Amino acid sequence: MYLNDAMTKLTTLYASAHEPLLTEALVLCATGAVTLMQAGTYTVRYGGDDELATIEGGSCDCDPLAETRQVCAHVIAANLYELLREEEEKPCPMTTTVAPYALRQPFALPLRSIHAIIVDLSRSFPECVATKTLKGNIISYLHWQTVARILDTYAPGWEGTVARVDQVGSKVAITYRLSIPAQEGLIHREATGQEDEAVDSYGDSTSNAEAMAFKRAAAKFGVGTWLYDKDSSAPAWRKQVQEEQLAGWKTLGARVDTAKMDREQVGAWLCAITGVARKMDVPLSALKAFLASLSKS
């Protein structure tokens, strides 16, 4: 059973439960906090490694406050665990051999969140920088082939198309659309590039304009933007975002403690769903969205 199907079924079963309870149950299950002891009996780690809830016969022995609710997150997490375990143990069609669910599907690498993709594309690659002299100034840039290799590595499956070709005076103007497949869907960003029709340097007007538009579209996903961190604006922006992230994590920690959820488990879950390795790389937008979901209770 797909995780979404399991969550839909649980939402139907526990229609009266607050959304944060369902979210907490998903976090507990996704971070390995649920353990099957024997048929019908589970343990769930929560609130730190020293706290353990036991679910037996659909009842939980967690703190007395849970008795004021119809059901606690630990019971929901145990049910979700059982639904996923049952699907995992189903035999393959036309055989009695039990195989993991993923191995019974056509093989395809899972898509990553666009947030995680942008984190990778925004990395600096100083060893890949080329230079040229323009009007007496040394310009640092990335060859379009290098940009394509970066996309191949960190955003496999990307697509690029020339959306428009226009004449602007004596210049050729090209609008390029770059599309990257992600968990959220196919993400599109466009940019333009221009070149004199009577180009007097390497290449021709259309290919040069397309290369410029391609690189600018890639920059909108983060590729090569570090080349322009030459004044105080870039460090100031990073500082602003970091301060907001720290404040967000502080607020989230307080909310999680109030809900008796485990901080480390919630942090690990947010990293997992956004595809990043460190908590400070979790996008500010994802952090704010999760805080908003907790505020609905």
PyMOL commands that set and color helices and strands:
alter all, ss='L'
color gray80, all
select helices_A, chain A and resi 3-13+19-30+64-68+73-88+101-104+114-121+126-128+144-154+205-219+225-228+233-258+263-274+279-281+284-294
alter helices_A, ss='H'
color red, helices_A
select strands_A, chain A and resi 34-38+41-45+52-56+59-60+130-134+137-141+159-168+171-182+185-196
alter strands_A, ss='S'
color yellow, strands_A
deselect
rebuild
show_as cartoon
